[in-house]
């Protein structure tokens, strides 16, 4: 079985950007590189299609759940569900509560030459 590449060209990661590296979402938080598992704990959206907000959190592209990239914890629940985009405070609190147990996995993202490489934490 072929392994998925765990690298991203460094030029594709300006501040605020997030890209896919195999099973990881790799991003640049104001010059600090990070890597977390790619699937949102809400409805499994691909977090590598998200972005980094002004607070340095990874934002899900579907319903804007926000994640702390150092711990993998969801810090703000979704703003909607399925096709709905809008307020859902009770539902968001429910999703956030179970995501405390099901955090994103966190790995190291290191620049090596022209590439950003993901390494699992030991």
C-alpha positions, 0 to 999 in steps of 0.5 A: 500500500502506497503512503500518502505524502506528508509534505507541502511545498513551503511556498503554498503556506503563507500566513493564514493558509492551510493545505493537505498533506496526506491525512493532515491539515498543515497550516501557517499561523503567523509564521508558526507551522502546525499539523492536525488531523484533517476531519472536523469532529462535527460532520467530517469536513476536510479541514485542509480546506479551512483557514486560520482566523485572526485568533490563530484558530483553524476554522472549518470550511463547512460550519465554521467550528474553530480549533486550537491547533496546539491541543486539537480542541474545538474552542467554538462549536459549529454555526449550523448543521447539514445544509443550514448555516446559522445560529444553533447554540444548543446543537453547537454546545452538544458538538463541542462537548463530545469534541472535548473527548474526540480532539483532533490529532496533533503532529509537528510540521517542520520546514525542511528546505522548500518543503513543510514535512509532517512528523508524528509526535512520539 
